[in-house]
């Protein structure tokens, strides 16, 4: 999630609740002010919500039947995926959750990048739309737009998880490989350079591992292995990679080793990780001694 907004999404009885800064309609309450307390998002969907995602200024939700609804800011980049006449209703924002009709559904997961959006179908196909000035869409060019399209090089690859940063993306394949593409200026792609990547490419430094979980921050990335190891890479300016002494730009994945004797954690396995703009946290399981 980008640092210039604060949005919190929670589930209550399988309904979506938002609180925080509501600029550009990102909270979905038909208003553009802050909400200090959680408030139910009243969308036009039927049934319950099973998955949610948010970025700096737009938000998405997937129903139990696999339909995708989206709302928030769209500055003409098409990140909402709604098409002509179905975009912002006030000051560059759309405050009412609207269905993305151009997607094949059911949709299993969604990820909101800085100015783009990605969705994963139940059969493992990745679709995306929005801004593409840094190859965020992974199509080999810089042509963006509102209309959801599959990523050409991934049409025969089964994806099981996706993650978006400010201007880059990760995808996890069903055989445990990590793909990355987009802006690489802070090393967030993990390819050992700061070059942009036009199409999805395997993070070779992790090819010997079986990855089970991935995450993106604004300009950093992370992956968790099947045996509980945590790797991180990208922007290290604020020590968000959890390893002392790294350069400001860490372009290759490095393993995060916890100070077990000092923090009392003991033997453990990392289960998942989440990254903000300048910090990170992970969920770890203590192992029996």
C-alpha positions in Angstrom: 0.0 0.0 0.0 1.3 3.4 -0.9 2.2 5.8 1.9 0.2 8.9 1.0 -3.2 7.4 2.0 -4.4 5.3 4.8 -7.2 2.9 4.1 -8.2 -0.1 6.3 -10.3 -2.9 5.0 -11.8 -5.5 7.3 -14.5 -8.3 7.1 -17.5 -8.4 9.4 -19.9 -11.2 8.7 -18.5 -11.4 5.2 -19.4 -7.8 4.5 -16.7 -5.2 3.7 -16.0 -2.4 6.2 -13.7 0.6 5.4 -12.2 3.3 7.5 -9.5 6.0 6.9 -9.0 8.7 4.3 -11.8 8.8 1.7 -10.3 11.1 -0.9 -11.3 10.2 -4.5 -14.0 7.8 -3.2 -11.6 5.1 -2.1 -13.8 4.1 0.9 -16.8 3.4 -1.3 -19.2 5.4 0.9 -20.3 7.9 -1.8 -18.4 10.6 0.2 -15.0 12.1 0.0 -14.0 12.7 3.6 -12.3 10.7 6.4 -14.1 7.9 8.3 -12.8 7.7 11.8 -14.7 4.5 12.5 -15.3 1.4 10.4 -18.4 1.8 8.2 -20.1 -0.8 6.1 -19.6 -0.5 2.3 -23.0 -0.9 0.7 -22.3 -2.2 -2.8 -24.8 -3.4 -5.4 -23.4 -6.9 -5.3 -25.4 -10.0 -4.4 -24.1 -12.4 -1.7 -21.0 -12.0 0.4 -17.5 -10.6 -0.3 -14.6 -13.2 -0.2 -11.6 -11.1 -1.1 -10.5 -7.5 -0.9 -7.5 -5.3 -2.0 -6.5 -1.7 -1.8 -3.7 0.6 -3.0 -3.1 4.3 -2.5 -6.4 5.5 -4.0 -8.4 2.7 -5.3 -10.1 -0.4 -3.8 -11.5 -3.7 -5.1 -13.6 -6.5 -3.8 -14.6 -10.0 -5.1 -17.9 -11.6 -4.4 -18.4 -15.2 -3.5 -19.6 -15.9 -7.0 -16.4 -14.4 -8.5 -17.5 -11.0 -9.7 -15.1 -8.0 -9.3 -16.2 -4.6 -8.0 -13.9 -1.6 -7.9 -14.0 2.1 -6.9 -11.7 5.0 -6.1 -9.4 7.3 -8.2 -8.9 7.1 -11.9 -6.9 9.9 -13.5 -7.5 8.7 -17.1 -5.1 5.8 -16.7 -8.0 3.2 -16.6 -7.0 1.5 -13.4 -10.7 1.0 -12.5 -11.3 -1.1 -15.6 -14.8 0.3 -16.2 -14.7 1.9 -19.6 -16.1 5.0 -21.2 -18.9 6.6 -19.3 -18.4 4.4 -16.2 -15.5 6.2 -14.6 -15.1 8.9 -12.0 -18.2 10.6 -10.7 -16.5 13.5 -8.8 -13.1 15.2 -8.8 -11.3 12.2 -10.4 -12.9 9.6 -8.1 -15.6 7.0 -8.2 -17.2 6.6 -4.8 -19.7 3.9 -5.6 -18.5 0.3 -6.1 -19.0 -0.7 -9.7 -18.7 -4.1 -11.4 -15.8 -4.7 -13.8 -17.8 -6.2 -16.7 -15.0 -6.9 -19.2 -13.4 -9.7 -17.2 -14.1 -13.4 -17.6 -15.2 -14.5 -14.2 -15.2 -16.2 -11.7 -12.3 -14.1 -10.4 -10.3 -15.6 -7.5 -8.0 -12.7 -6.4 -7.3 -9.1 -7.1 -4.3 -6.8 -6.5 -4.3 -3.0 -6.7 -1.1 -1.4 -7.8 -0.3 2.3 -7.8 -2.0 3.1 -11.0 -3.0 -0.3 -12.3 -5.0 -3.4 -11.3 -4.4 -7.1 -11.7 -7.0 -9.9 -11.4 -6.5 -13.7 -11.2 -9.2 -16.1 -12.6 -10.1 -19.3 -10.8 -8.2 -21.3 -13.5 -4.9 -19.3 -12.9 -4.9 -16.8 -15.7 -3.7 -13.3 -14.9 -5.5 -10.2 -16.4 -4.5 -6.6 -15.8 -5.3 -3.0 -16.9 -4.5 0.6 -16.2 -1.2 2.6 -16.4 1.7 1.1 -18.2 4.4 3.8 -18.5 6.9 1.5 -16.6 5.8 -1.8 -18.1 3.5 -2.5 -15.2 1.2 -4.6 -17.3 4.0 -6.9 -18.6 3.0 -6.8 -22.2 6.3 -5.7 -23.7 5.1 -2.2 -24.5 4.0 1.0 -22.7 0.4 0.9 -24.0 -2.0 1.1 -21.1 -5.8 1.4 -21.0 -9.0 0.6 -19.1 -9.9 -2.7 -20.8 -8.8 -5.8 -18.9 -6.6 -8.1 -21.0 -4.6 -11.2 -20.3 -0.8 -11.0 -20.1 0.3 -12.6 -23.4 3.5 -14.4 -22.1 1.5 -16.0 -19.2 -1.4 -17.4 -21.1 0.0 -21.0 -20.7 1.3 -20.5 -17.2 -0.8 -21.2 -14.1 -0.6 -18.4 -11.6 -1.6 -19.1 -8.0 -0.9 -15.7 -6.3 -0.3 -12.1 -7.5 1.1 -9.0 -5.8 1.5 -5.4 -6.9 3.8 -2.5 -5.8 3.7 1.1 -6.9 5.0 0.4 -10.3 5.9 -3.3 -10.4 4.3 -6.7 -10.0 5.0 -10.2 -8.9 3.3 -13.5 -9.8 3.7 -16.9 -8.2 3.4 -20.0 -10.5 2.0 -23.3 -9.5 5.5 -24.8 -9.4 6.8 -22.3 -6.9 8.6 -19.9 -9.2 8.5 -16.1 -8.8 8.0 -13.8 -11.8 8.5 -10.1 -11.8 8.1 -7.2 -14.2 7.6 -3.4 -14.3 9.8 -0.7 -12.8 13.1 -1.9 -11.4 14.7 1.4 -10.2 15.0 0.3 -6.6 15.9 -3.3 -7.3 12.4 -4.4 -6.5 12.3 -6.9 -9.4 15.1 -9.1 -7.9 17.0 -9.5 -11.2 20.3 -8.1 -10.0 19.9 -4.8 -11.7 17.8 -1.6 -11.6 16.5 -2.0 -15.2 12.8 -2.1 -16.0 11.4 -5.4 -17.1 9.1 -5.4 -20.1 7.6 -8.9 -19.6 7.4 -11.3 -16.7 10.7 -12.9 -16.0 11.7 -15.6 -13.4 13.6 -14.3 -10.4 16.5 -16.6 -10.9 18.0 -16.1 -7.5 15.0 -17.9 -6.1 14.8 -20.6 -8.7 16.3 -23.2 -6.3 13.6 -22.6 -3.8 9.9 -23.6 -3.7 8.1 -20.3 -3.0 4.7 -20.4 -1.5 3.9 -16.8 -0.7 4.8 -13.4 -2.3 4.3 -9.7 -1.4 5.0 -6.3 -2.7 5.5 -2.9 -1.1 5.8 0.4 -2.9 9.3 -0.4 -4.2 10.3 -3.6 -2.4 9.3 -7.3 -2.6 9.3 -10.4 -0.6 8.9 -14.2 -0.9 8.4 -17.1 1.6 9.6 -20.6 0.9 7.9 -23.9 1.7 10.3 -24.5 4.6 9.6 -21.1 6.1 12.5 -18.9 4.9 11.9 -15.2 4.1 13.6 -13.4 1.3 13.4 -9.7 0.6 14.8 -7.3 -2.0 14.3 -3.8 -3.4 14.3 -0.4 -1.6 16.2 -0.6 1.7 16.4 3.1 2.5 14.4 2.7 5.7 15.7 -0.7 6.7 12.4 -2.2 5.6 14.1 -5.3 4.3 15.1 -6.3 7.9 18.8 -6.8 7.3 21.3 -4.3 8.8 24.0 -2.9 6.5 22.3 -3.3 3.1 22.8 -0.7 0.4 19.9 1.6 -0.3 19.1 -0.5 -3.4 19.2 -4.3 -2.9 18.6 -5.8 -6.4 18.9 -9.5 -5.4 16.9 -11.4 -2.9 18.5 -11.8 0.5 17.4 -14.1 3.3 16.2 -12.4 6.5 17.7 -14.1 9.5 16.0 -13.2 12.8 18.0 -12.5 16.0 16.5 -15.5 17.8 18.6 -15.3 20.9 17.7 -11.6 21.4 14.0 -11.6 20.6 13.0 -14.9 22.2 11.4 -16.2 19.0 13.3 -19.4 18.9 13.1 -21.9 16.0 10.4 -20.7 13.6 8.9 -20.8 10.1 7.7 -17.7 8.3 4.1 -18.1 7.0 3.4 -14.8 5.3 4.7 -11.3 4.9 3.2 -7.8 4.3 5.1 -4.8 3.1 4.2 -1.1 3.4 5.9 1.9 1.8 8.7 1.9 4.3 8.2 -1.0 6.7 7.4 -4.7 6.7 6.1 -7.4 9.0 5.7 -11.1 8.9 3.7 -13.9 10.5 5.9 -16.6 12.0 5.1 -19.9 13.6 7.2 -21.1 16.5 8.4 -24.6 16.1 8.5 -27.2 18.9 11.9 -27.5 20.5 
